[in-house]
């Protein structure tokens, strides 16, 4: 049970981190194209 919980937490963290990086790259790209 605790192993499953850890796995789910890692997956959730990976998804959030990946989405954050995607948003940062998008903002970076559009920020420099827009100037």
PDB file of N, CA, C and O in Angstrom:
ATOM      1  N   UNK A   1       0.837  -1.207   0.000  1.00  0.00           N
ATOM      2  CA  UNK A   1       0.000   0.000   0.000  1.00  0.00           C
ATOM      3  C   UNK A   1       0.872   1.258   0.000  1.00  0.00           C
ATOM      4  O   UNK A   1       0.625   2.199  -0.754  1.00  0.00           O
ATOM      5  N   UNK A   2       1.899   1.256   0.862  1.00  0.00           N
ATOM      6  CA  UNK A   2       2.745   2.443   0.927  1.00  0.00           C
ATOM      7  C   UNK A   2       3.565   2.589  -0.349  1.00  0.00           C
ATOM      8  O   UNK A   2       3.896   3.701  -0.759  1.00  0.00           O
ATOM      9  N   UNK A   3       3.893   1.447  -0.981  1.00  0.00           N
ATOM     10  CA  UNK A   3       4.645   1.509  -2.241  1.00  0.00           C
ATOM     11  C   UNK A   3       3.771   2.118  -3.334  1.00  0.00           C
ATOM     12  O   UNK A   3       4.248   2.913  -4.144  1.00  0.00           O
ATOM     13  N   UNK A   4       2.494   1.746  -3.355  1.00  0.00           N
ATOM     14  CA  UNK A   4       1.570   2.296  -4.342  1.00  0.00           C
ATOM     15  C   UNK A   4       1.412   3.799  -4.133  1.00  0.00           C
ATOM     16  O   UNK A   4       1.387   4.571  -5.092  1.00  0.00           O
ATOM     17  N   UNK A   5       1.308   4.203  -2.868  1.00  0.00           N
ATOM     18  CA  UNK A   5       1.156   5.621  -2.541  1.00  0.00           C
ATOM     19  C   UNK A   5       2.373   6.406  -3.031  1.00  0.00           C
ATOM     20  O   UNK A   5       2.236   7.484  -3.610  1.00  0.00           O
ATOM     21  N   UNK A   6       3.561   5.855  -2.792  1.00  0.00           N
ATOM     22  CA  UNK A   6       4.795   6.518  -3.229  1.00  0.00           C
ATOM     23  C   UNK A   6       4.831   6.650  -4.748  1.00  0.00           C
ATOM     24  O   UNK A   6       5.216   7.690  -5.282  1.00  0.00           O
ATOM     25  N   UNK A   7       4.425   5.584  -5.437  1.00  0.00           N
ATOM     26  CA  UNK A   7       4.410   5.613  -6.903  1.00  0.00           C
ATOM     27  C   UNK A   7       3.460   6.682  -7.414  1.00  0.00           C
ATOM     28  O   UNK A   7       3.794   7.427  -8.335  1.00  0.00           O
ATOM     29  N   UNK A   8       2.274   6.759  -6.817  1.00  0.00           N
ATOM     30  CA  UNK A   8       1.298   7.764  -7.245  1.00  0.00           C
ATOM     31  C   UNK A   8       1.825   9.169  -6.990  1.00  0.00           C
ATOM     32  O   UNK A   8       1.635  10.063  -7.814  1.00  0.00           O
ATOM     33  N   UNK A   9       2.483   9.367  -5.856  1.00  0.00           N
ATOM     34  CA  UNK A   9       3.051  10.682  -5.556  1.00  0.00           C
ATOM     35  C   UNK A   9       4.120  11.054  -6.579  1.00  0.00           C
ATOM     36  O   UNK A   9       4.173  12.193  -7.042  1.00  0.00           O
ATOM     37  N   UNK A  10       4.968  10.093  -6.931  1.00  0.00           N
ATOM     38  CA  UNK A  10       6.015  10.359  -7.923  1.00  0.00           C
ATOM     39  C   UNK A  10       5.414  10.708  -9.279  1.00  0.00           C
ATOM     40  O   UNK A  10       5.886  11.619  -9.959  1.00  0.00           O
ATOM     41  N   UNK A  11       4.365   9.976  -9.671  1.00  0.00           N
ATOM     42  CA  UNK A  11       3.709  10.253 -10.955  1.00  0.00           C
ATOM     43  C   UNK A  11       3.092  11.649 -10.930  1.00  0.00           C
ATOM     44  O   UNK A  11       3.239  12.417 -11.881  1.00  0.00           O
ATOM     45  N   UNK A  12       2.402  11.972  -9.840  1.00  0.00           N
ATOM     46  CA  UNK A  12       1.771  13.293  -9.727  1.00  0.00           C
ATOM     47  C   UNK A  12       2.834  14.388  -9.787  1.00  0.00           C
ATOM     48  O   UNK A  12       2.646  15.403 -10.458  1.00  0.00           O
ATOM     49  N   UNK A  13       3.946  14.182  -9.088  1.00  0.00           N
ATOM     50  CA  UNK A  13       5.031  15.162  -9.092  1.00  0.00           C
ATOM     51  C   UNK A  13       5.603  15.336 -10.493  1.00  0.00           C
ATOM     52  O   UNK A  13       5.866  16.460 -10.924  1.00  0.00           O
ATOM     53  N   UNK A  14       5.797  14.227 -11.207  1.00  0.00           N
ATOM     54  CA  UNK A  14       6.345  14.285 -12.559  1.00  0.00           C
ATOM     55  C   UNK A  14       5.410  15.048 -13.491  1.00  0.00           C
ATOM     56  O   UNK A  14       5.862  15.837 -14.320  1.00  0.00           O
ATOM     57  N   UNK A  15       4.107  14.811 -13.354  1.00  0.00           N
ATOM     58  CA  UNK A  15       3.133  15.501 -14.210  1.00  0.00           C
ATOM     59  C   UNK A  15       3.151  17.001 -13.931  1.00  0.00           C
ATOM     60  O   UNK A  15       3.179  17.812 -14.858  1.00  0.00           O
ATOM     61  N   UNK A  16       3.135  17.366 -12.644  1.00  0.00           N
ATOM     62  CA  UNK A  16       3.143  18.791 -12.279  1.00  0.00           C
ATOM     63  C   UNK A  16       4.431  19.460 -12.738  1.00  0.00           C
ATOM     64  O   UNK A  16       4.399  20.558 -13.292  1.00  0.00           O
ATOM     65  N   UNK A  17       5.567  18.799 -12.510  1.00  0.00           N
ATOM     66  CA  UNK A  17       6.853  19.368 -12.906  1.00  0.00           C
ATOM     67  C   UNK A  17       6.918  19.519 -14.428  1.00  0.00           C
ATOM     68  O   UNK A  17       7.380  20.542 -14.934  1.00  0.00           O
ATOM     69  N   UNK A  18       6.458  18.503 -15.150  1.00  0.00           N
ATOM     70  CA  UNK A  18       6.458  18.572 -16.607  1.00  0.00           C
ATOM     71  C   UNK A  18       5.585  19.701 -17.121  1.00  0.00           C
ATOM     72  O   UNK A  18       5.958  20.400 -18.064  1.00  0.00           O
ATOM     73  N   UNK A  19       4.413  19.885 -16.500  1.00  0.00           N
ATOM     74  CA  UNK A  19       3.517  20.960 -16.927  1.00  0.00           C
ATOM     75  C   UNK A  19       4.134  22.319 -16.629  1.00  0.00           C
ATOM     76  O   UNK A  19       4.027  23.243 -17.436  1.00  0.00           O
ATOM     77  N   UNK A  20       4.786  22.446 -15.459  1.00  0.00           N
ATOM     78  CA  UNK A  20       5.464  23.692 -15.101  1.00  0.00           C
ATOM     79  C   UNK A  20       6.539  24.035 -16.122  1.00  0.00           C
ATOM     80  O   UNK A  20       6.629  25.173 -16.582  1.00  0.00           O
ATOM     81  N   UNK A  21       7.355  23.043 -16.474  1.00  0.00           N
ATOM     82  CA  UNK A  21       8.432  23.273 -17.444  1.00  0.00           C
ATOM     83  C   UNK A  21       7.844  23.677 -18.796  1.00  0.00           C
ATOM     84  O   UNK A  21       8.369  24.563 -19.470  1.00  0.00           O
ATOM     85  N   UNK A  22       6.750  23.020 -19.185  1.00  0.00           N
ATOM     86  CA  UNK A  22       6.084  23.350 -20.448  1.00  0.00           C
ATOM     87  C   UNK A  22       5.604  24.798 -20.443  1.00  0.00           C
ATOM     88  O   UNK A  22       5.794  25.519 -21.422  1.00  0.00           O
ATOM     89  N   UNK A  23       4.981  25.225 -19.342  1.00  0.00           N
ATOM     90  CA  UNK A  23       4.500  26.604 -19.252  1.00  0.00           C
ATOM     91  C   UNK A  23       5.662  27.590 -19.277  1.00  0.00           C
ATOM     92  O   UNK A  23       5.583  28.631 -19.930  1.00  0.00           O
ATOM     93  N   UNK A  24       6.745  27.262 -18.565  1.00  0.00           N
ATOM     94  CA  UNK A  24       7.910  28.149 -18.548  1.00  0.00           C
ATOM     95  C   UNK A  24       8.508  28.289 -19.943  1.00  0.00           C
ATOM     96  O   UNK A  24       8.842  29.396 -20.367  1.00  0.00           O
ATOM     97  N   UNK A  25       8.644  27.174 -20.659  1.00  0.00           N
ATOM     98  CA  UNK A  25       9.200  27.228 -22.010  1.00  0.00           C
ATOM     99  C   UNK A  25       8.285  28.021 -22.934  1.00  0.00           C
ATOM    100  O   UNK A  25       8.760  28.782 -23.777  1.00  0.00           O
ATOM    101  N   UNK A  26       6.981  27.846 -22.778  1.00  0.00           N
ATOM    102  CA  UNK A  26       6.022  28.592 -23.588  1.00  0.00           C
ATOM    103  C   UNK A  26       6.147  30.086 -23.324  1.00  0.00           C
ATOM    104  O   UNK A  26       6.195  30.883 -24.261  1.00  0.00           O
ATOM    105  N   UNK A  27       6.201  30.469 -22.051  1.00  0.00           N
ATOM    106  CA  UNK A  27       6.309  31.883 -21.685  1.00  0.00           C
ATOM    107  C   UNK A  27       7.621  32.455 -22.213  1.00  0.00           C
ATOM    108  O   UNK A  27       7.655  33.576 -22.722  1.00  0.00           O
ATOM    109  N   UNK A  28       8.697  31.685 -22.092  1.00  0.00           N
ATOM    110  CA  UNK A  28      10.015  32.114 -22.557  1.00  0.00           C
ATOM    111  C   UNK A  28       9.976  32.343 -24.064  1.00  0.00           C
ATOM    112  O   UNK A  28      10.436  33.373 -24.556  1.00  0.00           O
ATOM    113  N   UNK A  29       9.426  31.375 -24.789  1.00  0.00           N
ATOM    114  CA  UNK A  29       9.371  31.455 -26.245  1.00  0.00           C
ATOM    115  C   UNK A  29       8.508  32.628 -26.702  1.00  0.00           C
ATOM    116  O   UNK A  29       8.936  33.423 -27.538  1.00  0.00           O
ATOM    117  N   UNK A  30       7.295  32.742 -26.160  1.00  0.00           N
ATOM    118  CA  UNK A  30       6.398  33.811 -26.596  1.00  0.00           C
ATOM    119  C   UNK A  30       6.884  35.170 -26.119  1.00  0.00           C
ATOM    120  O   UNK A  30       6.694  36.173 -26.806  1.00  0.00           O
ATOM    121  N   UNK A  31       7.510  35.211 -24.947  1.00  0.00           N
ATOM    122  CA  UNK A  31       8.047  36.477 -24.443  1.00  0.00           C
ATOM    123  C   UNK A  31       9.089  37.033 -25.396  1.00  0.00           C
ATOM    124  O   UNK A  31       9.108  38.235 -25.660  1.00  0.00           O
ATOM    125  N   UNK A  32       9.959  36.169 -25.917  1.00  0.00           N
ATOM    126  CA  UNK A  32      11.017  36.649 -26.799  1.00  0.00           C
ATOM    127  C   UNK A  32      10.523  36.865 -28.221  1.00  0.00           C
ATOM    128  O   UNK A  32      11.056  37.723 -28.925  1.00  0.00           O
ATOM    129  N   UNK A  33       9.520  36.113 -28.664  1.00  0.00           N
ATOM    130  CA  UNK A  33       8.989  36.348 -30.011  1.00  0.00           C
ATOM    131  C   UNK A  33       8.191  37.634 -30.044  1.00  0.00           C
ATOM    132  O   UNK A  33       8.209  38.358 -31.040  1.00  0.00           O
ATOM    133  N   UNK A  34       7.487  37.923 -28.950  1.00  0.00           N
ATOM    134  CA  UNK A  34       6.601  39.089 -28.911  1.00  0.00           C
ATOM    135  C   UNK A  34       7.349  40.399 -28.863  1.00  0.00           C
ATOM    136  O   UNK A  34       6.812  41.421 -29.291  1.00  0.00           O
ATOM    137  N   UNK A  35       8.582  40.408 -28.352  1.00  0.00           N
ATOM    138  CA  UNK A  35       9.315  41.670 -28.204  1.00  0.00           C
ATOM    139  C   UNK A  35       9.703  42.217 -29.564  1.00  0.00           C
ATOM    140  O   UNK A  35      10.327  43.275 -29.649  1.00  0.00           O
TER     141      UNK A  35
END
